[in-house]
Amino acid sequence: MARYFSAHTTACLTKQALKELMLRLLAATEVKVLRAVSSQVGGRMLIESEAPDRQALEKFFEAHLVNCEWIMRIDIDAKPDGITEY
C-alpha cells in the first residue's frame, strides 16, 4: 500500500464535529488513516494514510464528504532513527 499526506479544509466545523469526523475516518476500512491532525482556528486538517492508489484515496474522501485540497504520495520518510522508502 502506498502512503500519502493530504490537506483538507474544515472551515465552520465545531471541535465536536472535527473529532467525530476524525474518528469516522480512523475507523474506516477501505483506506487506512494512520494519523489526522487539525487546526480549528486555521480551518485545516492534515491526514496521513495508506491506500492502494491515489484514485482510491480520492474516492474515499469523496465518499466521506471530506474536501481535499491536495494529495501527496510519500516516497521517502526520514526520521531520527533512519530513512524509510515506500
N, C-alpha and C positions, 0 to 999 in steps of 0.2 A: 504494500500500500504506500502511496506517495503521501508526503507530509506537506501541509500548507499553512500559511498565515493568511488571514483575511481581515478586512476592515469593514465596519458596518456603522451606519448612522442609527442612533437610538433616540433622537430628539423627541421630547414630550413624554417619554416613558417614566413612570414613577420608579422609585427604588424597588418597591414590591414587584412591579411589572418586570423590571430588569432581572431580578432574582428568579422569578418564575420562568422567564424566557431562557435564562442561562441553565436552569435545572432541566428544562424540557430538552434543550439541545444536548446537554450532557447525557441524558437518558436515552437518546435516540440510538438506533442500532444500524441504520443504513450508512451512516458516517460516524467515525469515532472522534468525538470532540475531546481533545486532550486538556485543553485549558481555554477559559474565556475570562477576559478582564474588561472592565467597563468604567467609564467616567460619566456619571450622571450630569455633572456640570458641563462637560465637553460634548455630551451627546454622541459619544463614540464607543464602540466595542471592538476589541481585537480577539480573534479566535485562532487557536492552533488546533489543527485537526488532521486526521488521516482519512483518505478517500481513495477509491480505485483510480479516479482521474478527475480532472477539473470539471468536466461536464456533470459528473455525479455530484460533485460538491455544489455546483451552481443549482442543480435540481433540488438538492437537499435544502439549501437556503430559501429557494422559491417555495417549496412545499411548507416550510415553517414560517413563511411570511417575513423573512429577515432581509432587509435591504442591504445589498452588497456593494460597497464602493470599489474594492479591488481584491484580487486573489493573487497570492504569490506562492509558487511552488518552492519548497525548501530543498536545496540540493546538498548544502554543506552546513553543518551546525557546529560551531566552535564554543566550547565551554572550558572552564579552568581545568577540568580533568581530561580534556582531549577533544579531538575533532571526529565527527561522525559524518559519513557520506551516505545519502539516501538514494 
